[in-house]
């Protein structure tokens, strides 16, 4: 399975497991569970629109207002599929009108992968569930982001970045989460 599909499945799994009464709980992202799920849906839809050639200004305007509707899980699934289809039909070197300026589809894919996987963990942590992520997804994401970590962190959307305190034998999930400011 393509990594973007597998990462989307991790996020979907976390949303499917959300307890009914958890939507107002705080997350490690310092927003509520509902706000975090909406953030990911908006990110998925925004990405699909950019990949289809929509400008960032027009995409942002189109995504104003509630993006979850009455069925947040359906919004997660639909938006993930749209994003996956966009990446599947866009050459990696295609330059997009990204959220902070020009960015290649390949670079933007890395950012979206991080959002999907790290926010899946955020949801599991916020709701007191088993926080283990799919090890294949974690390993795949590490392989994609580690060589580009400095550039990714310079994007400015990933918290405090690495703590510098992990032991050399830290497991891949802890390494990944630590890279993006999570301290499990």
N, C-alpha and C positions, 0 to 999 in steps of 0.2 A: 504494500500500500504506500502511496506517496506520503511523504512526511506531512504535508499540509493537511491531507485527509486524516492521518493518524492523530495529529495535534488537535484537529477539530473534533475528532471522536473523544479525545480526553476531556475537552471542555464540555462537550455534550454530556458525557458520563457524569461529570461533576454537577451539571445543572439538573440532570434527571434525579440525582440523589439528594437534592436539596430538601431539607425538611420544610413542610408547609409553612411553618412559623418563622422561617429564617430570613425572610426578605429584608428585614430592617436591621439585621446584625451587622456590626462593623467588620471590615476585612483588613488584611495586612496592607491593602492599597489605600487605606484610610478613607474609604467610601463604603456605603452599605452593599450588601449582597445584590440587591436589585440594581443599584447604580453600576456595580461592576459588570453584571450580566449585560446591562444596556450598553455600557462602554464597549464591550466585546462585539455586540451586535452592530453598533454604529461603526466600529472599526472594520468589521467584515464587509458591511454594505459600502462604506466609504472606499475601501480597497477595490471592491468589485466595480464600482463606478469609475474610479481612476483607471483601472485596467481596461475599461471599455472606452476610455478617451475623454471622460468628463473632467472638467477642471476642478481643482480643489475648492474653489469658491462656489461653483455650482453644486458640487457634491455636498459641501457643508450646508448650503441652503436647503437642499432637498432632504437633509437628515435632521432638520429642526423638529423638535417635539418628541413625544413618546415613541420609541422604536420597539417596545416590547409588546404593546397591545395586551389583549386578554390572555394570550398564550405565550409566555416568555420562551418556553422550550421550542415551540414552533418557530419563533423568531430566530432563535439560535441555529436551528437546523437549516432553515431557509437561507439565512445570511451566510452560513458556512458553505453551503452548496454554491451559492453565487460567487463567493470568493474563490473557491476551488476551481470553478469553471473559468473564471477570469485568469487565474494563474496558468491553467492548463492550455489556454489559447494565446498567451502572451509570451513572446520571446524574452528570455532573461535579461538581455541587454537593452530592452525597450526602456526609454527614459520617460518617467511619469512626472506629472505635476503633483509631487508628494506633499505631505502635510506641512513640511518645513522648507519646501523648495524641490528642485529636481532630484530625482532618485531613480536608480534602475529598478526594474521589476524584481531582479534577484536580491538586491539590497532590501527592498520593501518586504519581500517574502520572509527574509530573516526576522525582521521586526514583527511581522504578523505571527510567525511561529512562536516567538518569545511571548507575545501577548496571550496566545491561546494556551500555552502550556503553563506559564507562570500563573496566569489568572485561574486556571483550573485548580492549581494548588492553593491559591488564595481562597477559593470558594470552599475547598475541603477543610482547610485550616479554620476558616471563620465559623464553620458549622460543626466543628468537632468530629469530623469523619476521619476515616483512614486516609492519611495523606500520601500514601504511596502512589506515584505516577507510573505509567507503563514504562518499564526500563528501556524498551526499544525506542520509544519516543524520546525519552531523556537522552539516551546515547546518540540518537540521530541529531537531535537539536544541539547537543554539545559539539558534535563534529562540524556542524554548520556555523555555529556562532563563535567558537573559541578562536579561530584564526582572525576574526574580525571584531573581537571584543572591544578594543579601544575605540574604533569608529562607531560601534553600536552605543557604547556608553556616552560618547560625545554627542549623540543624538539628543540626550538629555531627558529621557523618559523612563529611566530605570532605577529610580531611587538612589541609594547611597553607593551602589556598585559593590564590588568585592570587599569583604571585611579584612582580608589579609590574615585571618586567624585560623583558617581551616587546616587541619593536619594533612600531611601529604597523602595519607591513605583514605581521605574522605570519599564517601561513595559518590557516584555520578550525580544523583539527585541533589545531594547537599551542595556539591560544587556548582551545579547549575543554578540553584536557588540563590546561593551566596553571591554569584556573579551579578545578580539582578536585585540585590539589596534585601533579600529575604534571609532571616536568621532563624531557621527551624530549630 
